[in-house]
Amino acid sequence: MAGTISRRKLLRTGGQAIIAGSVAVGGTPFLAARSSSKSKLPAEGVDYYQKLGVTPLINAAGTYTVLTASIMPDEVQAAVALAAKNPVNLNELHDAAGAYLAKRLRCEAALVTAGAAAALVVGTAACVTLGNESAILNIPTDMNGLKNEVIVQKSHRYGYDHAIRNCGVHFVEVGTLDQYEQAFNDRTVMTHFFNAGEDHISREDWVRVAHKHGVPCFNDAAADVPPISNLWNYTQMGFDLVTFSGGKGLRGPQCTGLLLGRKDLIAAARKNNSPNSNTIGRGLKVAKEEIVGLVAAVDWFLSQDDAVREAEYRKRAERIAGQLKTTATVQTQIFVPPVAANHVPHLLITYDQNRIKITGAEVMEKMRHGNPRIELNPSTGGDPASAGLPGGPNTIVVGVWMLQPGEDLIVAKRLREVLQAAIG
């Protein structure tokens, strides 16, 4: 029909028609005028947690997805709110955000994704399709003529394998450097490294061998900041693709992630990603507010100081420990997991169950169902829930780094009440 414009054409043209149509009489941009209008009072926020009957909690666990990870700093929340006021062309925003992030994070190219798991999907798809439009359309059900083997250390198989397998590939497991060398063939499309996994083969050897065979290597470092320098350590080490969660230590919107790496592979990932229709990443949509929010979070995070932040986390742990020191048999220790993930101070609390007749799991339940609700680290009372953290039936693990000001003393008070009530 004459005068219409297709959705696909709109995505390709960059929205020039929209931009042109936004100029009012006299050359004043209508969008800018609208966003600065003083004709309305600011809307008052409704507490939808209260309205929906969902009770907020104190996060003494860490950046776990089920606990909505982190809280965005004020600067990030403000950037998100401002971005929500006007529409933009999404491809233009992706381009601009990617270029800005790549410069700030010292890599060739960057892409904001719908979380680190989404980065695994579109990053793997990039290696499989290399930007070929037919391949982009046909994966994962038609892999004819495409490489489809991903080499991984057996100890690096984990709960996010599915994101990679979504692209129609299968894993080839290795356990030694010699097995790794022998695993490459003409079907090898990628090698995958879990940054917080147990290393039988070092990162340096992993990259070196992959590149000797001309194969890209992907590093999942989702939960592995701080330290700040990790944001460029792995791309500079030679990993072709690296992903980080945007909503964990970076403190951006929870449903964002970073995909960093080689310019050609990031470009191929873009082709497999939303807003492109009929692609494996079409459902992995990132909104304008989320893109801006993650850029703002990176700016905020790079302005921080690792030593200052760690000192603050230690003070929180010490304040909690100080409130428990008079409770019979209780011992405390500040513990930093030695692995890359969650590499921040945690407070470990142990006690004699012959005197304090309660298990760690029961402590967790009482904290969870108390007032206020408090979530302890899921390693409490059982098996380690995260790489590097201890567990045990008489062990309580407090993750202090997501606590808000003053919450450490609330956590300490409730722990003391629960433990003292169980003294037999």
N, C-alpha and C positions, 0 to 999 in steps of 0.2 A: 504493500500500500504506500502510495506516494507520501512523502513527508514524515515517515516513521523512521526510527533508528533501532536496529536490533541490539539486544543486550551484549552479544559478542562484539559487535562493532563499537559499542560504547567502551568496552574494556580496552579495545585496541587503540582507540583514538585518544585516550587519556582524558576524556571528559571536557575537551575544549568547548563543546557546545554549551555545557552546563556553566562553565566559567564565563563565557561570553554573555549568557543569558542572565547572569547574576549582577550585571552592571545596570544601575538605575539611571534616570535622567540626570545629566550633569556629570556623569562619569563616576558617581559615588558607588562603591561596591555595596550591593544590597546585603550581602552576608555580613559584612563588617558592621553595617548600620544596625542590622537586626540583633547581632550579638551584643552590641553596646547600648541597646535601647534601655531607657530609664522609665518606660511607661509601666513596667510591672515591678512589683516588689519581689525580692528573691523568694523562691519556693521554700517552704519549711519541710525538712525531711521527716518522713514518717518512720517510726521504729518498726520495721516489718518483722524483725525477729519476734518482738512482742506480739505484733498483730497475728503472726502465724503460729505463735506458741512454741517457738524454738528458743531454748535457753542458751545464751552465750557461755563460754567457758574460759578459764585461765589456762593458757597453754604452757605447761611445765614439761612438755614432751620434746618438742623440736619441730622441724619443718615438714611434718607428715601431711600428705595430701588429704587424708581423711579428716584431719583437724584444720583444714583450709590453710595449711602451710604458714605463711607469715602475714603480718599486718603491714600495709604500705605506709611508709613515712608520710608526713604531712605534705612535703613537697611533691611526692608522687601522686597522692590523692588529688592535690590541686591541679596538677597537669592533666590527670584523667578527666576531672570535672570540666576543665576548660576545653579539652578536645571534644567533649560530648556536645558542645554547643553548635558546631557547624559540620556539615558534610564535606568530605574531600574526595578526590579520586584515589581509590585504594592502591592502585598500582603506582601512582606517583608517590604516595606515602611510603609504600614498601621500598621503592628505589631510594628515596631520600633518607629513610631511617637506616637502611642497609649500608649506604655510603658513610653515614655519620658514625654508626657503630663500628664499622670496619676500621675507620681511622682511629677511633678512641681505643679500640681493643687490639690494634696492631696486627691485623690480619688482612688478607686480600679482599674478603667479602663477608657479608653477614646477612642473615635473614631472621626476622622475628616469626616464630612459629607458635602453634597452639599447644605449648608445653614442650618439654624435652622429648616425651614419647612421640609427639608429632614430628619433631626434628629427626628422630630415628626413621620414621616412615619416609618422609620426603627426601632425606639424605640418602637412604638406601635406594630409593627410586631413582635418584639422580645417578648413582653409580650403575644401576641396571640399564637405564634408558639413555643416558648421556644426551638428553635433549631430543631424542628421536621421536617425532610426533606419533608415528604408528605404534611404537613401543609404549609410549605414555598412555595411549588409548587402550591398549590390549592387556597390560599387566593388571592383576596377577594371574589371570586364567589362561592367557596365551603367552607362553614364554618361548615360543618357537624362535630359534636363532639368537636367543639372549643368554648371556652368562648368568648362572643362577646359584653359585656356591659361595658361601661366606665362611671364611675360616675364623674360628674362635677357640680360645683356650677352654678346656672342659670346665675349669674352675670359674670361668666367666659367664657360664650360662646362668640366667637370672630371670626375674619376674617381668622383664620387658622384651624378652625374645619375640613375643608376638608382634610387636611393632615392626620388627625387621622382617619377620616371616610374612607379614601382610603383603609384601612386594613380590611374593611368589618364589622366594629363594629358600634354600635349606642350608643348615649348618654342617660344617665339617669340623669335628672336634680334634684338637691336638693337646698334648700335655708337656712336650719337651721342645726345645729349640730345633732338634733334628727332625722331629715329626712335623714341625711347622715348615721347615725348608722343603720337606717332601710332599706337602699337601697341595702345593700350587699346580694347577693344570689349566687347560684352555677354557675351562668353565668357571674359574675363580673370578668373581666380580668385585670382591671387597674382603677386607679383614676387619674384625670388630674387636675392640678392647673395652672392657668395663673398668673404668679408672679406679673404682674402689674395690675391685676384686683382688683375690690372692694372686700374686705375681709369680708364676713359674717361669715366665718369659718377660723380661723387662720391657718397658715402654720403648727404650732406645733400640733394642734388638727387634721388637715388633715392627717398628717403622722401617728400620734398615732392610729387613728381609722383604717386607711388602714392596718397598720401592725397588729393590733389586729385581723383582719380578714384574714391575710396572703396574702394580695393583694399589688402588687407594686404600687407606686405613682410616677407620672411624673410631673416635674415642668418646664414650659416654661418660661425661664428667658432671652429670646433672646436679648432684648435691655437693659439689666440691669447691665451693667458695664459702667463707674465706679459706686461704688468704687471697687477697685481691689479685696477686700476680698470676694465679692459676688461669685467669681469663685470657692470658696470652701465652703462658708457659707451654701448653700442649701444641698449639698451632706452630709456635716457633721451634718446637722439638721436631716437627715434621709431619704431625698428623694432618691428613688432608681434610678431614671433617671433625669437628668437636661440637658437642652440645652441652649446654647448661640449662638448668631450670631457671625461669624468670621469677618464679614466685617463692623460692626458698631463700637462700642467703642473700640473693640480690634484692629481695623485698619489693619486687614488682608485682603486677597482677598475677594471680595464681595460675591462670590458664595461658601463660606465655612461656616461651623458651627461646634460647639463642641457638642458631646454627651458624657456626663460624668455619671458615676455611678457604679452600681454593676457589678462585673466581669462577672457573668453568663449572665446577660442581654445584656451587651455590646458584648459578644461573639455571642449571638443569633442575635443581630442587624447586626453584621458583616455577618452572614450567609444570611440575607435578603437583603444585600447591594451589590452594584457593587464592584468588577468585577464579582461576581457570576451571571451566566446566569439564565434566567427564574425565576427571583425573583421580588418581588414588587419594590425593590430598584435598579434594573438593570439600569434604565435610570437616576439614581441620581449619576452620575459618578463624581468623584473628581480626577483631574489630579495631577501628581507628583508635578508640580509647585505650585498648590494650597495647597497641604498637607504641603510641605516645607514652603510655605508662611505663613500658619496659625501657624505652630510651631515657626517660626521666630517672628511672631506678638505677640504670647504669651510671648516669651522671652523679646521682647521690652516692652510690657505692664507691665510685672512684674518688670521691671527696673524703671518704672515711680513712681512718688509720688503723691498721691491723692491731698494733700494740695497744692503742687506746681502747678499742673494742674488747680485746681479750681481757684487759685489766678490769673493765666494767663487768664482764661476765664472771670473773673471779670474785669480785666484790659481792655480787649477788649470791654466788654459791657460799661464800664465807658468812654472809648474813643469815642464810638459812641454817648452815651448820652451827653457828653460834647459838641459835634458838633451841637446838637439839642437844647441846653438850651435857645438860644435866639429866637427860633421859637415860634410865638405866641400860647399860651395855651397848648403847648406840655408839657407833664409830662412823666417822665421815672422812671422805677423801675427794679432793678435786681431781678429776680425771679428764684428760684430752685424748680422744681416740687417735691412735697412731696412723690410721689410714687417711686417705684424702677426704672421704665423706665425713660430714659432721665434725670437722676438725676444730672444735671449740670446747671450752671447759664445760664439763658436766659435774654434778655432785652425786657421788655414790654414798649411799647410806646402808650400813649393815648392822645387825643386832643379833643377840643370842635368843633363839626362839624358845629356849627353855624358860626364859624370863619374860620375854614379850611374845605372848602366845597368839601370833597372827602371821600369816604368810604375806609375802610381798604382793601377791595377786589380790589378797583380801584388802590390803592397804589401798591398792589401786582402785578397787571397787568402792570403798568407802569415800575416797577422795572424789571419785567421779560422780557419786550420787549425793554428795554433800551440798552445802550452800555457803559459798559459791561452788559451782562445779569446777573441779581442777583435774586436768589430764596429766598424768605422769608419763614418763618415757615408757614405751611398750616393752622395753627390756625388763622392767620391774617384775620381779617374782617369777621369771621364766627364762626361756632361751633368749640369747641376744637378738634384738629386733633390727639392729643396724650394724653395718660393718664396724668392727673395732670396739663396740660397747660390750661390757660384761653383762651377765645375768645371774640368776640363782634364786632359790626360794626365799632367802632372807635378804635379798638385795633390792633396794629402792633406787631408781635412777631418776634424777631431776635434770631435765634440760632447761637451762636458765636463759638461753639466748633469745627466746621469743617472748619472755616475760615483759610486760609493760611496767613503767615506773610504779613502785610500791607493791607490786604483786609478789615479789620475793618474800616479804614479811607475811603476807596472807598465806602463801604456801607453807611457810615455816610454822605458823600458828596451827594450821589444820593438821600438818604432819605430827606435830607435838601432841595434839589432842588425840589423834588416832592411835599413836604408839603408846602413850601413857594409859589410855583406856584399856589396852590389851595386856598390861603388866599383870602377871599372875602371882 
